[in-house]
Amino acid sequence: ETGEREFAPLPATLTPDPSAAPALTRWDADLGSAELPVAEALFETSQPEFYRAVRVLSSEDGKEWRRHAEGAIHRYTLGEKDGQKVEESLRVEFPEYWRLHQSLGDRPQLLQGARYWRIEILNGSDAPLAGVRLTLRMADRNVLLWPRPGRSYRLLYGNTAAKSPSYD
C-alpha cells in the first residue's frame, strides 16, 4: 500500500470562461449540489514543457467567490538527449470543503460543501496551455466488510443528528 489517496471523477461539466482576463484560463462548474466533496483538480495538456500557478475558488451562489486553494502544475524534461526523463505534476490536491448549513440545537443539521467551483490557470505573459482538459475529483471512500454466514448487514450514513460513539 502506498498511502496515497485515490480519487474518482465527479460528474461535473467544466465550462471555459471566455470573459477571463488574457493572463488567465478559467473554468466554472456547477455541481448541482453542495454535497459533493471536491478534493482535486486533474489537468491534461499536450503542452510539452510549462509551469503554471493554479487557483481554486468556490462559491455557494456562483456570484461571490472565495479562494479555496492554490497550487501549481508543471511538465519539463530533465537530462541530456540520450537519458531524458519527463518530470510532471498535473494535479492540485486540496482539502474537502464543508460548512455548517443549519444547526439543530447544539448539533449541525446538515454539512455542505460548495455547489460552484472555479479553477484558474495563471498564464502571466505566457500563452495559454495547449489542449487543456480538466477533471474535478473526489477522494475515494471504501468500506471493507468480512461477511459471516447467516448474518445480514446494512450500511447507514448521513445522519448528522447521530451521536458520536465513545470507547474506552
Backbone bond lengths (Angstrom), bond angles and torsions (degrees), N, CA, C in turn:
res aa  C-N    CA-C-N  psi(-1)  N-CA   C-N-CA  omega(-1)  CA-C   N-CA-C  phi
1 E - - - 1.447 - - 1.519 109.22 -
2 T 1.333 117.54 134.04 1.454 121.82 -175.58 1.522 112.63 -86.87
3 G 1.308 118.75 -20.37 1.452 121.48 -177.27 1.520 113.03 83.50
4 E 1.335 117.82 -7.52 1.454 120.57 177.95 1.518 109.95 -78.99
5 R 1.326 114.66 144.02 1.464 119.26 177.28 1.521 109.69 -70.25
6 E 1.317 115.23 146.47 1.456 120.77 174.75 1.515 108.06 -103.78
7 F 1.337 116.67 150.07 1.451 121.70 -174.69 1.519 111.02 -126.61
8 A 1.333 115.31 153.48 1.462 122.57 176.73 1.529 108.09 -127.90
9 P 1.333 117.64 142.86 1.466 119.57 -179.06 1.531 111.63 -67.34
10 L 1.323 115.12 146.22 1.456 121.64 175.70 1.530 109.05 -95.80
11 P 1.322 117.18 150.06 1.467 119.72 178.98 1.530 110.36 -77.28
12 A 1.316 116.64 75.06 1.463 121.43 -176.65 1.516 110.26 -124.67
13 T 1.326 116.24 135.85 1.451 121.41 172.40 1.514 107.35 -97.79
14 L 1.317 116.49 117.32 1.456 121.84 179.29 1.522 108.80 -95.35
15 T 1.317 115.54 119.15 1.452 122.13 -175.62 1.523 109.99 -102.37
16 P 1.344 117.14 122.65 1.473 119.03 176.68 1.528 110.02 -63.42
17 D 1.327 116.91 143.11 1.457 122.36 179.86 1.523 109.20 -103.45
18 P 1.353 117.66 102.88 1.469 119.82 -178.08 1.533 113.04 -70.16
19 S 1.340 117.96 -14.23 1.464 120.39 -179.13 1.532 112.57 -87.42
20 A 1.340 117.38 0.64 1.469 120.66 179.81 1.530 110.21 -64.76
21 A 1.315 116.15 150.33 1.465 121.97 177.64 1.533 109.64 -56.56
22 P 1.327 118.00 152.18 1.476 120.67 -178.79 1.527 114.43 -57.35
23 A 1.312 118.05 -27.09 1.465 121.07 -178.57 1.528 112.37 -83.33
24 L 1.339 117.23 3.04 1.471 122.46 -178.01 1.513 111.37 -124.67
25 T 1.330 115.73 148.46 1.457 121.63 162.55 1.521 104.34 -116.87
26 R 1.340 117.47 124.69 1.465 120.63 -171.44 1.527 110.41 -131.02
27 W 1.354 113.92 139.65 1.458 122.13 173.17 1.519 108.61 -125.56
28 D 1.328 116.58 144.27 1.462 122.36 173.66 1.522 108.55 -119.00
29 A 1.328 115.35 146.67 1.470 120.86 178.64 1.523 109.28 -136.83
30 D 1.324 115.75 135.26 1.461 122.91 170.93 1.517 105.79 -108.69
31 L 1.338 116.96 109.81 1.458 120.71 -177.43 1.526 112.30 -76.87
32 G 1.342 117.38 -8.91 1.453 120.30 179.57 1.515 113.17 80.84
33 S 1.308 116.78 -10.68 1.462 122.60 -178.07 1.515 108.29 -158.70
34 A 1.318 115.78 150.57 1.463 120.17 176.76 1.523 111.03 -93.44
35 E 1.319 117.10 9.04 1.462 120.61 -173.75 1.527 113.83 -101.56
36 L 1.331 116.89 10.66 1.458 120.26 177.74 1.521 109.07 -97.89
37 P 1.316 118.31 122.33 1.465 121.46 -174.17 1.529 113.03 -84.13
38 V 1.317 117.29 87.79 1.462 122.36 179.61 1.533 109.09 -69.29
39 A 1.334 116.58 132.26 1.465 120.12 -176.74 1.531 113.29 -135.80
40 E 1.347 117.62 -5.49 1.462 118.71 -176.94 1.519 110.54 -160.83
41 A 1.344 114.77 144.68 1.460 122.36 169.19 1.526 106.52 -112.72
42 L 1.326 116.42 122.51 1.464 122.16 -178.91 1.522 108.71 -111.16
43 F 1.328 116.71 126.63 1.454 122.72 -177.19 1.518 110.83 -107.90
44 E 1.320 115.54 149.07 1.463 123.19 168.18 1.515 106.14 -129.26
45 T 1.321 116.92 141.00 1.459 121.19 177.58 1.520 109.62 -155.08
46 S 1.325 114.93 151.17 1.467 120.05 176.59 1.534 111.56 -90.15
47 Q 1.320 117.67 -1.74 1.471 122.22 -179.65 1.533 109.49 -62.99
48 P 1.347 118.63 125.24 1.462 119.62 -175.71 1.530 114.09 -70.51
49 E 1.335 118.18 -40.74 1.467 120.31 179.62 1.522 109.59 -140.89
50 F 1.341 115.37 137.11 1.464 119.82 -179.41 1.523 109.74 -172.85
51 Y 1.307 115.39 165.60 1.460 124.28 168.44 1.519 105.69 -145.30
52 R 1.338 117.91 127.36 1.461 121.62 179.17 1.532 110.15 -140.84
53 A 1.319 115.56 139.59 1.462 121.43 169.90 1.529 108.32 -76.95
54 V 1.317 115.57 150.29 1.464 122.14 -179.48 1.523 108.75 -130.53
55 R 1.334 116.19 138.33 1.467 122.09 173.68 1.518 108.67 -116.63
56 V 1.338 115.40 140.46 1.460 122.37 176.61 1.522 106.52 -119.03
57 L 1.335 116.17 124.30 1.453 121.55 179.44 1.522 109.14 -122.58
58 S 1.328 116.43 155.14 1.460 120.49 178.31 1.515 109.27 -137.57
59 S 1.351 114.66 159.84 1.461 120.63 -177.43 1.519 109.18 -153.76
60 E 1.318 115.98 146.44 1.468 120.08 174.08 1.524 111.17 -85.28
61 D 1.361 117.39 -27.10 1.466 120.72 -173.75 1.532 114.33 -118.51
62 G 1.325 118.63 -4.13 1.456 121.93 -179.02 1.522 113.21 78.48
63 K 1.338 117.50 6.91 1.464 121.70 -179.61 1.523 111.77 -117.35
64 E 1.323 116.47 -49.20 1.461 121.18 179.03 1.532 108.40 -99.35
65 W 1.342 115.46 120.33 1.456 121.53 -175.26 1.511 110.72 -107.70
66 R 1.328 116.38 141.57 1.460 121.40 174.57 1.529 107.75 -122.75
67 R 1.334 114.03 142.92 1.457 119.25 178.98 1.519 108.38 -69.29
68 H 1.299 115.95 126.49 1.460 121.56 -177.12 1.534 110.99 -102.85
69 A 1.325 116.26 -41.20 1.466 119.72 -177.66 1.524 109.39 -161.88
70 E 1.318 114.54 164.88 1.455 121.95 174.55 1.519 108.24 -137.73
71 G 1.295 115.63 155.00 1.456 120.17 178.22 1.507 109.47 -168.36
72 A 1.313 116.27 -163.15 1.458 121.29 179.68 1.521 108.81 -148.54
73 I 1.320 114.65 151.18 1.461 121.38 172.70 1.531 106.89 -123.43
74 H 1.336 115.79 150.09 1.456 118.54 -179.78 1.523 111.05 -158.11
75 R 1.323 113.43 161.98 1.473 122.29 168.97 1.517 106.47 -153.72
76 Y 1.329 116.85 130.27 1.450 120.85 175.82 1.516 109.17 -153.71
77 T 1.315 114.97 162.60 1.460 122.31 -177.03 1.516 109.41 -103.92
78 L 1.325 115.28 133.88 1.464 122.15 178.91 1.518 109.24 -110.86
79 G 1.323 116.20 149.30 1.462 120.62 171.86 1.507 114.20 92.03
80 E 1.339 113.31 176.06 1.459 121.77 178.37 1.524 109.56 -79.75
81 K 1.305 115.42 174.71 1.451 121.61 -175.43 1.531 113.36 -54.85
82 D 1.348 117.52 -42.20 1.469 120.43 -176.00 1.523 113.52 -75.44
83 G 1.335 118.07 -30.95 1.459 120.21 -176.17 1.514 112.78 -119.53
84 Q 1.321 116.92 43.38 1.455 119.96 -176.74 1.525 111.98 -71.82
85 K 1.302 113.07 143.98 1.457 120.46 177.37 1.528 107.62 -134.39
86 V 1.326 116.83 134.23 1.458 121.01 178.47 1.521 108.97 -91.98
87 E 1.303 115.98 126.14 1.470 123.43 175.87 1.523 107.05 -106.87
88 E 1.339 115.98 127.45 1.462 118.06 179.54 1.520 112.16 -148.66
89 S 1.312 115.05 152.88 1.456 123.87 171.56 1.522 105.89 -142.67
90 L 1.317 115.83 112.33 1.465 120.64 -173.31 1.522 112.00 -116.83
91 R 1.320 117.10 23.41 1.461 119.66 179.64 1.517 110.56 -135.01
92 V 1.311 114.25 147.43 1.459 121.66 174.10 1.518 106.01 -120.56
93 E 1.324 115.28 111.83 1.463 121.58 -179.38 1.527 107.92 -97.52
94 F 1.328 116.40 142.55 1.461 120.19 -178.58 1.522 109.83 -149.98
95 P 1.336 117.27 162.86 1.466 119.98 -179.33 1.522 111.18 -68.22
96 E 1.310 115.45 144.44 1.465 119.46 173.77 1.521 108.51 -63.81
97 Y 1.317 115.66 147.59 1.465 120.88 -175.93 1.525 109.12 -110.83
98 W 1.303 115.73 124.82 1.458 121.70 177.16 1.519 108.59 -133.82
99 R 1.309 117.69 146.69 1.465 121.95 176.10 1.518 108.43 -138.60
100 L 1.324 116.23 155.28 1.459 120.98 176.48 1.515 108.67 -73.57
101 H 1.312 116.62 125.41 1.458 120.86 -179.22 1.522 110.87 -87.46
102 Q 1.298 116.76 -49.19 1.458 123.30 177.76 1.507 107.42 -149.71
103 S 1.305 116.65 159.81 1.450 117.12 175.42 1.520 109.98 -119.59
104 L 1.298 114.28 147.62 1.452 122.88 178.61 1.522 105.56 -119.46
105 G 1.338 116.08 96.88 1.456 119.32 -173.14 1.517 108.49 67.71
106 D 1.319 117.65 -126.72 1.459 120.76 179.23 1.527 112.19 -98.49
107 R 1.327 117.63 6.10 1.476 121.79 -179.29 1.524 109.89 -111.84
108 P 1.332 117.63 140.52 1.469 118.72 175.74 1.524 110.28 -66.27
109 Q 1.319 116.01 139.14 1.453 119.76 178.14 1.530 110.94 -83.99
110 L 1.319 115.88 -36.51 1.455 119.44 -176.78 1.516 109.32 -151.86
111 L 1.306 116.40 132.81 1.455 121.01 174.16 1.514 108.06 -103.32
112 Q 1.337 116.65 135.32 1.448 120.40 -179.07 1.514 110.62 -133.83
113 G 1.308 114.85 155.87 1.452 121.10 170.33 1.515 108.07 -100.65
114 A 1.308 117.00 -142.10 1.455 121.77 179.18 1.521 109.53 -112.68
115 R 1.310 116.38 140.77 1.464 121.52 178.27 1.534 111.25 -80.69
116 Y 1.328 116.51 -36.39 1.464 121.48 -174.95 1.523 110.19 -107.64
117 W 1.333 115.20 137.69 1.457 121.28 -179.71 1.523 109.44 -131.37
118 R 1.318 115.69 144.66 1.464 122.20 178.17 1.529 107.09 -131.73
119 I 1.320 115.26 129.36 1.462 121.71 178.41 1.530 107.14 -117.93
120 E 1.332 116.61 130.12 1.459 121.27 -178.91 1.523 110.07 -126.55
121 I 1.334 115.65 131.70 1.461 122.03 169.73 1.522 105.96 -99.61
122 L 1.318 116.66 125.75 1.463 121.77 179.70 1.521 108.47 -90.55
123 N 1.327 115.63 103.08 1.463 121.51 -176.43 1.524 112.83 -82.27
124 G 1.333 117.21 -21.15 1.456 119.76 -174.75 1.514 109.60 59.25
125 S 1.327 117.67 -130.57 1.467 122.50 179.06 1.526 112.42 -88.90
126 D 1.352 117.24 -4.88 1.465 120.38 178.64 1.524 110.59 -77.04
127 A 1.327 115.36 155.80 1.466 120.26 174.48 1.532 108.37 -67.59
128 P 1.338 117.68 151.51 1.468 119.42 175.45 1.528 110.90 -57.47
129 L 1.331 116.02 151.78 1.463 120.78 178.55 1.519 110.66 -63.37
130 A 1.322 116.02 147.68 1.461 121.82 -178.50 1.527 110.67 -83.31
131 G 1.326 115.84 138.35 1.463 121.95 171.22 1.516 115.26 55.53
132 V 1.325 117.85 45.14 1.463 120.23 -176.91 1.528 110.81 -80.05
133 R 1.325 114.53 134.29 1.473 122.54 169.28 1.508 107.03 -126.14
134 L 1.317 115.53 145.01 1.457 121.29 -173.35 1.518 109.36 -132.99
135 T 1.333 115.83 138.49 1.462 122.43 177.40 1.518 108.66 -131.16
136 L 1.340 116.61 131.48 1.461 120.89 170.77 1.518 107.31 -88.67
137 R 1.339 115.97 139.26 1.461 119.19 -176.64 1.527 110.60 -134.04
138 M 1.312 114.40 157.17 1.465 121.54 176.10 1.513 108.94 -116.33
139 A 1.330 115.60 155.35 1.459 119.83 176.41 1.524 108.93 -69.48
140 D 1.325 115.45 134.22 1.471 120.33 176.20 1.519 109.59 -63.40
141 R 1.307 115.18 143.49 1.458 121.01 173.33 1.519 107.18 -124.16
142 N 1.321 114.98 128.84 1.456 119.90 -177.28 1.517 110.32 -125.87
143 V 1.311 115.08 146.59 1.459 121.58 174.30 1.516 106.66 -122.46
144 L 1.315 116.05 129.07 1.453 121.31 -179.50 1.520 108.76 -112.37
145 L 1.324 116.31 122.73 1.471 121.97 179.76 1.519 109.54 -121.41
146 W 1.321 116.02 143.67 1.451 121.50 171.13 1.520 106.70 -108.82
147 P 1.327 117.00 93.04 1.465 118.74 -177.04 1.530 111.74 -67.90
148 R 1.305 115.31 144.27 1.463 121.86 176.96 1.517 108.16 -112.66
149 P 1.313 117.41 143.21 1.468 120.58 179.64 1.532 110.68 -58.46
150 G 1.327 115.18 138.44 1.453 120.44 176.41 1.521 114.01 83.16
151 R 1.303 118.78 2.59 1.465 122.47 179.58 1.522 109.18 -112.81
152 S 1.321 116.69 150.48 1.468 120.43 173.26 1.527 107.59 -119.82
153 Y 1.325 115.71 154.48 1.456 121.07 -174.07 1.524 109.63 -133.42
154 R 1.336 115.27 147.85 1.464 122.36 173.00 1.518 107.64 -134.55
155 L 1.313 116.22 142.43 1.452 121.51 175.53 1.519 107.20 -109.40
156 L 1.305 116.62 118.27 1.459 122.50 178.94 1.524 108.39 -109.29
157 Y 1.322 117.04 137.38 1.457 120.45 178.57 1.521 109.57 -152.66
158 G 1.320 115.82 164.08 1.453 121.03 174.66 1.514 115.30 90.57
159 N 1.331 119.63 6.88 1.457 121.72 -179.61 1.530 108.43 -93.70
160 T 1.338 116.46 93.98 1.465 119.68 -177.77 1.529 112.13 -73.81
161 A 1.334 117.58 -10.77 1.475 120.04 177.54 1.521 111.25 -87.75
162 A 1.330 117.86 -7.56 1.475 120.81 -179.79 1.523 109.61 -68.25
163 K 1.293 115.16 144.71 1.475 120.66 178.29 1.522 109.49 -83.27
164 S 1.318 115.84 144.57 1.466 120.41 176.95 1.527 109.23 -70.20
165 P 1.345 116.99 144.27 1.461 119.01 177.90 1.527 110.84 -68.59
166 S 1.325 115.03 157.41 1.463 121.85 177.45 1.522 107.16 -127.72
167 Y 1.331 116.79 118.91 1.457 121.68 -176.95 1.510 110.15 -114.63
168 D 1.355 115.85 165.00 1.468 121.42 175.69 1.512 110.73 -61.11
